Amino acid sequence: MDAITLAIVTGLAIPLTKDAIADAYAALKAALKKKFGGESDVVNAVEQLEKKPDSEGRKATLQEEVENAKVNDDPEVVKLAQDFLNQLKEQPGGQDIINQIQNNTVSGVTVGENFVFNPVQEGKKS
């Protein structure tokens, strides 16, 4: 998951109670609007995810729109996303939530809840 999608998804998973964190999220969203337009697919994907932050489909759509718009090629937006993630890491449990969101992404597919990967080897038992 890229830094921009991770920042938005994580920001929606953690209550933005501190002004600095809420301001950092707002700055990231404002930069996306400024760069791509308020009616762009990227901004629309963010707004749709905000309405249903637990929706795996909306997370995937955001990831797709970020990739399609090449948002990661914009150093200003990437820096804002990274600054936001850094502020979240400083919050109690913030790093754990970021890690959980990153770990719940397997082969480009985002999964919800507590995903455990337990491969089963099939074939003859010796």
N, C-alpha and C positions, 0 to 999 in steps of 0.2 A: 504494500500500500504506500503510495507516495506521501510526502510530508503534508501536502495541502489537504488531501482527503483525510489523512490521519488526524490532522489538526481539527477539522470540522467535525468528524465523527466523534473524536474524543471530547471536544468541547461540548457536544450535545449529551455526552455521557456523564459529565461532571457538572454539578450545579455551579453556575458562574456567579458566585456570591461576592467575590471581591471586585471592586471597581476596576482595578488594573487588568484583571483577566477578562472581564466583560468588555472593557475598552479594546483590548488586544483582539478579541474575537470580532468586535464591530469594525476595527481597522482592517482586518483581513477580508471581511465581507465587503466593505466599502471599496477596497482595492480591486476586488473581483468585479464589482459593478462598474468602477471607473475604467478598468482595462477592457472588459468584455461587453459592457452595457447591462442596464438593469433588466432587460428582457432577454438576455442571452440564455442559452441552454445551461451554461455552468451555473449562473445565478439562480435560474429556475430550479435546477437540481438541488442546490443548497436549500432553497426555500421549501421545497417539497420534503426534503429530509428533516428540516426543522419541525414540520408538522407531524411527522411520524419517525422520530429518531431511532426506533428499534427496527424499522423496516430494512431487511437485508436487500430487497430489490432496489430501494431508493439509495442505499449505500453504493450498490453496484452501478447504478445510473450515474451517481456523482463521480465515481472513479472513471467511468467511461467518458463523461463529459470533460473532466479535467484532462484526460489523455487526448481526446479529440481536439480540444482547444489549445493544446500544448501549453497549459498553464505553468508547468514546471520549467518552461523556458524563460519565464519572467522572473528575474532575480529579486525584484521588489516584493512580489507576492510570495515567493519561496521564503524570503527573509521574514516576512510577517508571519507566515505559518510556523516557521522554526522558532521565532520569538514567542509566539503563543504557546507552542508545545513546551518550550523551556519554562515558561511561567506556570504551566499546568504541572510540570514535574515537581515544582517546589511546593505544591499543595499536598496536604495529607492524603495519601492513597493515590495521588495523581500518576506517579510512575507505574504503579501496579495496574491502573486502568489502561494506560498507554500500552503497557506490555501485553495485557490481556487482549486488547483490540488487535495488536500486531500478531499475536500468536493465534488468534481465531481466524486468520486469513491463510488458507491453504491453497496453493496452486492457483492463485488469482480468484478464488471463490471465497467470499466472506460468509462466515457462519456465525450464528448467534449462540447466546448462553455459554455454558461451559463445555466447549468442544474438546473431546479427547480422541486422539488418533491412535487406534489400536489395530495395526495391520494383522491380518490372519493369514498365515502361510497354509496354502492348501496343498494337498498331495499325500503321499504315503507317509505314515508315521513309522519311524524305525524303532 
